[in-house]
Amino acid sequence: TPSAAKVFTMPDGDACQLTSLQVDEGALLEYLPDCTIPFAGADYAQTARVTVEPGGTLVYGDLLLPGRMAQGELFAYRHYGQRLTIDDGAGRILYHEAYDLRPDECHPVGVGLLPASHPVFGTLVLVSPTPAADLLASVRTDLPQRTDLRAAASMLPYQAGVSLRLLGASRAAVQAGITAGWAALRRLQFAADVTPTRKN
């Protein structure tokens, strides 16, 4: 994407985005849009459904800011909803996440939720024919060791790949983690480097 997705203030109503993607056998899809920034008063939900046929490769990234951080606008939106489902084309779910953030009803910062010091969060899902244990080890090794980033990686069901959850103090911190996971897959599966399209 050419820039962040800015979800503007909405005195009334709401907005939504529906995305449907298909990755065939032997194909590669790298879907890594820039971050989403919900402005104060925004009400937005996005739903994505991705099918990855056996032998296909998917790099799917998502990065959410708590608002216009430079203006000190944090968690001032009305609602942010996320639904992401990835399947293998044969009815098996490889990854599913669903959440609804409504800061006025339940603030996202707190014990067991987002730490105040790391309000930016992201997801990276790597579906690949590469052995999942090798990919997981590579991703964990390559994740940046920095105080402004917390990240965890785990194996997908059916050893279909790896998922990462990232919390950061800034967009740049989370993007660094996403790029590291992306680079690990490209190096392991294709012996190729990553050239990020945008500098942090």
Salt bridges, closest charged atoms under 4 A:
GLU30 OE2 - ARG186 NH1 2.76
ASP34 OD1 - ARG171 NE 3.48
ASP34 OD2 - ARG198 NE 2.91
ASP43 OD2 - ARG78 NH1 3.56
ASP43 OD1 - HIS79 ND1 2.89
GLU73 OE1 - ARG68 NH2 2.72
ASP87 OD2 - ARG49 NE 3.04
ASP88 OD2 - ARG92 NE 2.68
GLU97 OE1 - ARG165 NH2 2.93
ASP100 OD1 - HIS79 NE2 2.67
ASP100 OD2 - ARG83 NH2 2.63
ASP142 OD2 - ARG187 NH2 2.29
ASP148 OD1 - ARG146 NE 2.61
